[in-house]
């Protein structure tokens, strides 16, 4: 199960995800973010309540990143901790993407 909570913060769209991002839910994330892929948007994924991230979830994030960047936008992550941080580290996402501790102070 994967649930989303959205909010706007300045010019950024913040998507908080709760649950598991895996092969069964990756398409839900893609569908949910379709409207956020418009030109020039900063999209922040808040993963503080994400419980599990699979390699399929990582592939989905990479694909979304490419589409956001192609539209002139930016992808930022926050709430990366524990096993999710380990997956980001192993996949090289910590070096490839901005990861911030606090959305309000770092993004706004």
Residue pairs with C-beta under 8 A, 6 or more apart in sequence:
1 19
1 20
1 25
2 17
2 18
2 19
2 20
2 21
2 25
2 28
2 29
3 17
3 18
3 19
4 15
4 16
4 17
4 18
4 29
4 32
5 15
5 16
5 18
6 13
6 14
6 15
6 16
7 13
7 14
7 16
8 14
9 44
9 103
9 104
9 107
9 108
10 107
10 108
11 41
11 42
12 41
12 42
12 43
12 44
12 76
12 103
12 107
12 108
13 36
13 41
13 42
13 43
13 44
14 44
14 46
14 103
15 32
15 33
15 36
15 43
15 44
15 45
15 46
16 46
16 48
16 49
16 79
17 29
17 45
17 46
17 47
17 49
17 50
18 49
18 50
18 51
19 25
19 49
19 50
19 51
19 52
20 50
20 51
20 52
20 53
20 54
21 29
21 50
21 52
21 53
21 54
21 57
21 60
21 61
22 52
22 53
22 54
22 56
22 57
23 54
23 56
23 57
25 57
26 54
26 56
26 57
26 59
26 60
27 60
29 57
29 60
29 61
29 64
30 60
30 63
30 64
33 43
33 64
36 43
36 68
37 64
37 67
37 68
37 71
37 73
38 71
38 73
39 71
39 72
39 73
40 71
40 72
40 73
41 68
41 71
41 73
41 74
42 73
42 74
42 75
42 76
42 107
43 64
43 68
43 73
43 74
43 75
43 76
44 75
44 76
44 77
44 78
44 103
44 107
45 61
45 75
45 76
45 77
45 78
46 78
46 79
46 103
47 53
47 77
47 78
47 79
47 80
47 84
48 78
48 79
48 81
49 79
50 79
50 84
52 83
53 83
53 84
53 87
58 87
58 91
58 93
61 75
61 93
64 75
65 75
65 97
68 74
68 75
69 75
74 98
75 97
75 98
76 97
76 98
76 99
76 100
76 106
76 107
77 88
77 93
77 97
77 98
77 99
77 100
78 99
78 100
78 101
78 102
78 103
78 106
80 88
80 94
80 99
85 94
87 93
88 94
88 99
93 99
100 106
100 107
